[in-house]
């Protein structure tokens, strides 16, 4: 899927889930908002200092699934690798503001990382056929 199509999908109402695993392979799933897509094609997510972040520090590989509730449950599965962890800057402030604007004031205050991921593979949820 092209980046412009990902951007369009992420603007729709939907559900995002990030899957991570620790060094021993134990999987964690967490609800995540759609990421910001940078001009360099990185996906940037806001993160707190919880289990997802801990797992990513042990194992930088993750999966993100986004399901649109507006397109008959169509969506994508994105295989990605953490490449950068920002603890200050414009993107972190932007992510915090997005959560504040959605009414998640407490969560906005807890977000302390802007995690940049390189996309490894994008696959649709539904195979055509």
Order of alpha helices (4+ residues) and beta strands (2+ residues): alpha-beta-beta-beta-beta-alpha-beta-beta-alpha-alpha-beta
